[in-house]
Amino acid sequence: MGQYKTGTINVSSGSPVVTGNLTSWSTSVIAVGDAFSVRGDSAIYTVGSIDASTQITLTSSYVGATLSAADYSITTDWTPNFVIGEIFYGDRDWPIHLTVNTIRKIDSILAAKFQTVQSKSIASTSATSIALSTAEYDKSVLYLTGDITTNMTVLLPSTPTGQIWTVFNRTSGAFTVNMGNTAGSSAVEIAQDKQAQVLTFGTVGILRVSADCS
């Protein structure tokens, strides 16, 4: 079931409260965070609380026209990882939900992943390796800076196998920068003022995807 749409609803313009007629709303059929919409309306709202079997409150006020006994839908099925709306046969206003809950979310996820550069100073102290944090290696472009005083290895995660990064080496100092991972022995050296693509390969380590280039 992609949507809950039993009964009808009453909504008042400017109010976040939705009253149900012949609805059976409960936490077993809908959840806080689910998407609410009135049939034929392109606006999608978020369920803020489930007050009773015949009342929910939205996280923002309803801005459409006041309606009584209107058809509605509450999207209840989401993907487990990125909480993208799932579309099923028979869903009401599915093109709107596909656009707002699926396509736009995927667009935002891809933009965050592929259009964001992670700048990281690896200026060395006594350490010869540095492990990137989850927030850092979650970016697909790594821009390494800093004055290094020893050969440095930057550690990426060993999974998921095949994940690719574009790495810019903009460090200074007469030492090397190698990309390795936390489980394998294979590493890739990236020359200063060059960039290259590398991928992680489990317990093997880091493999080169492209040659160094300017």
C-alpha positions in Angstrom: 0.0 0.0 0.0 1.5 3.3 -1.1 -1.2 5.6 0.3 -3.8 5.7 3.0 -7.0 7.2 1.5 -9.9 5.8 3.4 -12.8 8.2 4.0 -12.8 12.0 3.3 -11.4 15.0 5.0 -12.4 18.6 6.0 -9.7 21.3 5.8 -9.8 25.0 6.6 -7.6 27.5 4.9 -5.0 28.8 7.3 -5.3 25.9 9.8 -3.0 22.9 10.2 -5.8 20.7 11.6 -7.3 18.1 9.3 -10.6 16.4 10.3 -11.4 13.0 8.9 -14.8 11.5 8.0 -14.9 7.7 8.3 -11.1 7.6 8.7 -9.3 5.3 11.0 -6.0 7.1 11.5 -3.5 5.5 13.9 0.2 4.9 14.1 -0.4 1.4 12.6 -1.5 2.8 9.3 0.1 6.3 9.0 3.1 7.9 10.7 4.4 11.3 11.6 6.4 12.5 8.7 4.1 11.0 6.0 3.0 13.2 3.1 -0.5 14.5 3.1 -2.3 16.0 0.1 -5.8 17.0 -1.0 -6.8 15.3 -4.2 -6.1 17.6 -7.2 -4.0 20.0 -5.2 -0.3 20.2 -6.1 0.7 21.2 -2.5 2.1 18.4 -0.3 2.1 18.7 3.5 3.8 16.7 6.2 1.9 14.9 9.0 3.0 16.5 12.3 0.9 14.5 14.7 -1.8 11.9 14.8 -4.3 13.2 17.3 -7.2 10.8 16.9 -8.7 8.3 14.4 -10.4 11.3 12.8 -7.8 14.1 13.3 -4.3 14.8 12.3 -2.3 18.0 12.5 0.1 19.1 9.7 3.5 20.7 10.3 2.3 23.8 8.4 -1.0 25.4 7.8 -3.1 24.3 4.9 -3.1 27.1 2.3 -5.7 25.9 -0.1 -9.5 26.6 -0.2 -11.6 25.4 2.8 -13.1 22.1 1.8 -15.5 19.5 3.3 -15.7 15.8 2.4 -12.8 16.1 0.1 -10.7 13.2 -1.2 -7.2 13.0 0.1 -4.1 10.8 0.3 -1.4 10.1 2.9 1.8 8.6 1.4 2.9 5.9 3.8 5.6 3.9 1.9 9.2 5.2 1.7 12.5 3.7 0.7 14.5 2.6 3.7 17.7 4.5 3.0 16.9 7.9 1.6 13.2 8.1 2.5 12.0 8.5 -1.1 8.3 8.2 -1.7 7.3 4.9 -3.3 4.6 5.0 -6.0 2.1 2.2 -6.5 -0.6 1.4 -9.0 -3.8 3.2 -8.1 -2.2 6.0 -6.1 -4.0 9.3 -6.2 -2.2 12.3 -7.9 0.8 10.0 -8.4 2.5 12.5 -10.9 2.6 15.1 -8.2 4.0 12.7 -5.6 6.5 11.3 -8.1 7.8 14.8 -8.7 7.9 16.1 -5.1 8.6 13.0 -3.0 10.8 11.1 -5.5 12.4 13.0 -8.4 13.2 16.2 -6.3 14.5 14.2 -3.4 16.8 12.2 -5.8 17.9 15.5 -7.4 18.8 16.9 -3.9 20.7 13.7 -3.0 22.7 13.7 -6.2 23.5 17.4 -5.9 24.8 16.9 -2.4 26.8 13.9 -3.5 28.3 15.1 -6.8 28.3 18.9 -6.7 29.9 19.3 -3.3 33.7 19.5 -2.9 35.2 18.4 0.4 38.2 20.5 1.2 40.6 18.9 3.7 43.9 20.1 5.2 46.2 17.1 5.8 49.1 19.3 7.1 51.1 16.7 9.0 52.3 16.7 12.5 53.8 13.4 13.7 51.1 11.3 11.9 51.8 9.6 8.6 48.1 8.7 7.9 44.8 10.4 8.4 41.3 8.8 8.2 38.5 10.8 6.7 35.3 11.1 8.6 32.0 9.9 7.2 30.9 13.4 6.4 34.2 14.0 4.5 34.4 10.8 2.5 30.7 11.1 1.7 31.6 13.8 -0.8 32.7 12.5 -4.2 35.3 15.2 -4.8 38.2 15.6 -2.3 40.4 18.7 -2.3 43.5 18.0 -0.2 45.6 20.9 1.0 48.2 21.7 3.7 52.0 21.8 4.1 53.0 18.2 4.7 56.3 17.4 6.3 56.2 13.6 5.8 54.7 11.1 3.3 51.0 11.0 4.0 48.3 8.4 3.4 44.7 9.5 3.4 42.4 6.6 4.3 39.1 6.1 2.6 36.5 3.5 3.7 36.8 -0.1 2.3 33.1 -0.2 1.4 31.0 0.0 -0.7 33.3 -1.7 -3.2 33.5 0.4 -6.4 32.9 3.8 -4.9 34.8 6.4 -6.8 36.4 9.7 -5.7 38.0 12.5 -7.6 41.0 13.6 -5.6 42.9 16.9 -6.0 46.3 17.1 -4.4 47.0 20.7 -3.7 49.4 20.1 -0.8 52.9 21.7 -0.5 56.1 20.1 0.8 58.4 17.6 -0.9 56.5 14.5 0.2 54.0 12.2 -1.3 50.2 11.8 -0.8 48.8 8.3 -1.1 45.1 7.3 -1.1 44.5 4.1 0.8 41.6 2.4 2.6 41.1 1.1 6.1 41.2 -2.6 5.1 43.7 -3.2 2.3 47.3 -2.6 1.4 47.0 -1.2 -2.1 47.3 2.6 -2.3 47.5 5.1 -5.1 49.9 8.0 -5.1 48.6 11.3 -6.5 51.3 13.8 -7.5 51.2 17.4 -6.2 49.2 19.8 -8.2 47.5 16.9 -10.0 44.2 15.1 -9.6 43.0 11.6 -10.4 40.1 9.3 -9.8 40.4 6.3 -7.4 38.1 3.6 -6.2 37.9 1.5 -3.1 38.1 -2.3 -3.5 37.5 -3.9 -0.1 40.4 -5.7 1.4 42.5 -5.1 -1.7 42.7 -1.4 -1.0 42.5 1.6 -3.3 42.8 1.3 -7.1 43.5 3.9 -9.7 40.7 4.7 -12.1 42.4 7.5 -14.1 46.0 8.8 -14.6 47.1 11.9 -12.8 46.2 15.0 -14.8 46.4 18.8 -14.3 
